[in-house]
Amino acid sequence: MHLIGTGCYSATIVSFVEDEEAFNGLIHDRFSNLDTNHDGFLSYSEILKEFQSMRVFETHFGIDVKRDPDELAHVYDSLFEKFDHDANGAVDLEEFKMETKRMMLAMANGLGFLPVQMLLEEDSFLKKAVEREAMKMNA
């Protein structure tokens, strides 16, 4: 993980999500990486690894917090249900794209215009959005 101090504004995230070529390319790449059995669907166990790697619920402002395992399981179950729009027990590429887009836009709306200091995974969508915006500004 890398600490990135950045003025990550909601417009940056929205711009990234609206750039269909860039966004769809990253969605496809992430989906392919998560789909370890290459069946074209993400099972609960495949997407659970992604949720757990983000450690959103295991930390509080970057500090590890001991969470109730049952509470974590419930949160992860609920997240999976958000992605599995047709409730068939698997997430296809379109469901993954739609829900990731919805979540990123929700985050953008919550960020407003305040700069934030974020702890981002090396290949996270937010980091890619920030990098894309920085390249546009430097061009």
Disulfide bonds with the S-S distance in Angstrom:
none
